[in-house]
């Protein structure tokens, strides 16, 4: 687990951290969970310390993005090139002392420091470019304690784009080693004061951007913001967050571990397109990335609302012909007066019908299509009370696709 003081377990015993709880719940499964949380860590820290993570040879990494990470990146960009250079990185992992005179030489360290100024690594090039455009957000004014990490709405897109580069660098290096990555977000300070609009908007902005980044890169994503919000609503704040500190209490760590544990046997992951319109250029780019990725096997299903007009449905199919479509999902079946139009469009384009939805909850209201209910619904719509209800279970396979 990679993250900041939340993962590290600031303010609680090591045995009370959610990584320790999760390890206990996974006992006997063969999984070993290593807590790599560090107070003050952020995307720039994750990218700069990749070597340490990879050295442990993990099968998977859970990356937790916290609400103050963007601010921490901004602070570290300004001081990064003033930090001392480690002459021999191997001593971090060998457990041995320095062996050679060259390793101990202060002159060698001085030379490396100066060479670094002219020959930057790919990561240092990103940091250098970001540092030039980064500036302290002086327009942030608040009397609330802990608000200094908020990025103003006017700069959130720019700051996120800068931090996103560290995350992408981090992800690319891990994927080169075939290490799976899962992403999560969490807010605590901003959720502790739900009546402060700037707090709630900032948490929502961060959550949305991390989710879009994860979706674009075909990464499993879990927001723990709803869990934290419910926990604060159902309990006293001091039982959820440490008094005058606002880090999670042992109770909250246990709840977060339970949420992660519930995902252990999930075999189906639904990837949404984060509310983008079908004409949005970013959506086409995102779908192309998902389809072409070699890291996961993704089947694309086109969502067709049963309430939409035939022309709108036709346009949606034409818009997404660039990518291979495994089938369609008919939504809003509970709101539609009839399903003849959406069914006709699907048949006309030889588009298998995989799933239908009868409500807005996922996964409660989504299920595999029932061919009898679907076809007989159309017959009733056309024939009224005299409709001839039949059993269509033996319909041709190309008409309805049962994707179990």
Buried (B, 14 or more C-beta within 10 A) or exposed (E): BBBBBBBBBBBBEEEBBBBBBBBEBBEEEEEEBEBBBBEEBBBBBBBBBBEEBBEEEBEEBBBBBBBBBBBBBBBBBBEBBEEEBEBBEEBEEEEEEEEEEEBEEEEBBEEEEEEEEEEBEEBBEBBBBBBEEBEEBEEBEEEBEBBEBBBBEEBBEEBBEBBBBBBBBBBEBBBEEEBBBBBBBBBBBBBBBEEBEBBBBBBEBBBBBBBBBBBBBBBBBBBBBEBBBEBBEEBEBEBBBBEEEBBBBBBBBBBBBBBBBEEEEEEEEEBEBBEBEBEEEEBBEBBEEBBEBEEEEBEBBBBBBBBBEEEBBBBBBEBBEEEEBBBBBBBBBEEBEBBBBBBEBBEEBEBBBBBBBBEEEEEEBBEBBBBBEBBBBBBBBEEEEEBEEEEBEEEEEEBBBEBE
